[in-house]
Amino acid sequence: MQIQTHTSQSKQYQRFLVQGTQNIDEATIKEVGNWLRLALVFCATFAGLATILASPPIFYALLPVALAAAIFETHPVDHVYNHIIRRFTGTQPLPKRGIPTRVACGVGGLMMVATALAFSSGAMMLGYFLGGQLVLVASLAATTDICIPSIVYQLSVGRSDLVKALFK
């Protein structure tokens, strides 16, 4: 299946296509695109705190959020937006997350476990390295909508057309 990527499509829209965000169009992205970043900001912030503090308990506390985000089409933080925040903003509910984003959350969960185990075993440099990578990838997605694990997923399933559209 070939997705048409026209030059009139915004880069932000194309980035959400790569992430597999469901049932979106330019108008939806314009209205709630920045709110889709809320979950990533949450994860990057707490992963950053856990890394700075070299705290396995914080990583393990964040792990159920990452696992739920990997399993379900709606990220747990998206529920907070959908049921509370949007009542004040008057915006529509967030679209469901697609498989690429859910795979990215699963990879994030694995990184959390690896980082927590590194810190627990006294491998501090490895823990800081792994935690730093997790925070960098989550922060990139939170600030630019460029999700590296989603790009890798799309390339691995033969969707290079979506990825190429990002760099045109």
N, C-alpha and C positions, 0 to 999 in steps of 0.2 A: 504494500500500500504506500503510495507516494503522497505526502502532504505537500500541498502547494504553499510555497513561502514567497510571498510577493514583497517587493520593496516597500509597499505601503504598510506592511505589518511592522509594528514597533519591535525594537529589540527586546523589550521587556516581555511582550507577548510571545515572541519566539523562544525566549528563555523558559517561560512557563510551559510551552509545548514540549520542550526538551525534558522538563521535570514531570511531564505526564499529567499535568493538572487537567481535570475533567470538566467538560461543558463550559469552556471559556470562550470569550470573544474579546475584541478590543475594548468594548464598553465595560465589561466586567473587570478587566485588568485595570482600566483607568479608575474604577470605583474602589476596588478592594485589593489591588495588586500589592500595595504597601502593607496591608493588613496580613497578607499571606506570609510576610516576613516575620511576623510576631513570634511564631513558633521557633523559628531559627534564632532569633535574638534571645529567646528564653534559653534554648539549649546552649548556644555559644556563651552566654553569660554564666550559666551554672557550670559548664565544663571549664570555663576560664577560672572561675573561683575554685573549683576542685583542683585544677592544675596548680594554681598559685599556692594553695594551701597543702598540696600533695596529699589530698584527702580521699582515700578509697571510699569512706562512707558517703561522701557527696556523690561520687561517681555511681555507687550502687543505688543511691536514692533516685538518681536521674535515670537509671537503667530502665525501670518500668515505663517511663514516659517514651523512651526511644523504642522499646519493644512494642508498646501499644501503637505508636506511630508507624512501625513497620508492618503491623498486622492489619490495622483498620484504615479505611479510606479517609477518615477524619482524624487529624492529629489531636491529641488531648488539649493542647493549647488553643486549637481552632474552636473547640467547644466553648472555651471561656469567651472568645470573641463572639461566636454565634449566639450564645445565650445571655451574655451580659453586655459586652462592649458595644455591639451593633445597635442595641436599644438606645444608646446615647448618640451614636453617630448617624443613625437613620440609613445605614447602608445595608446591602443585601448580604445573605449568608455567604461564607467562603465556599468556593467550589471544592469538591472532593479531591484528594491527593491521588495521583496515579502510581503505578508500580515503580517507575524510576525513583520517585521521591521516597517511597516506602522502602525500597532497597537501600537508598542512601541512609535512611534512619536505622535500618538494620546494621549497616556498616558502622554507623556512629555508635550503636550499642556495643558492637564487638570492640571498637576502639576504646570505649569506656571500660570494659572489662579488662582489656589488655593493659590499659594505663593504671587502673586500680591494682591489678596484680603486680605490675612493675613497682609501684610505690610500696605495696605491702611487703614485697620481697627485698626491699632496700635498694633496688636498682633505680635510684633517683634520677640520674641523667636520662635513662630510657623513659621513665615516667614523664619527665618534663618534655622530652622530644615527642612522645606519642600524644600527650595532652595538648602540646603546642600545635601539632598537625591537625588534631580534631578541632581546636578553636579556630585555626586559620581557615579550614575548609568551611566550617559553619558560618564564620564571619563573612567570608567571601559571598556565600549564598545569601546571607542576611542583608548584605549591603548592595549587591549587584544582581542578584537572582541567578548568578552563574553557579550551578551546582555540579561540582566535579564528579561525584559518584553517579549522578544522573547522566552526565555526558558519557562516562565509561559504560554505563548500562546501555544507552542508546547505540553506542558503537558496537557493543557486544551482540546486540540483537539485529544488527544490520541496518540501523536507522541513521546512517551517516548523512542523509539528506537533511535531517533536522539539525544535526550538529554543524554541518557546513553553512547553513543559513545564519548561524550565529556570527560567523566571521566574514560575512559579505558586506 
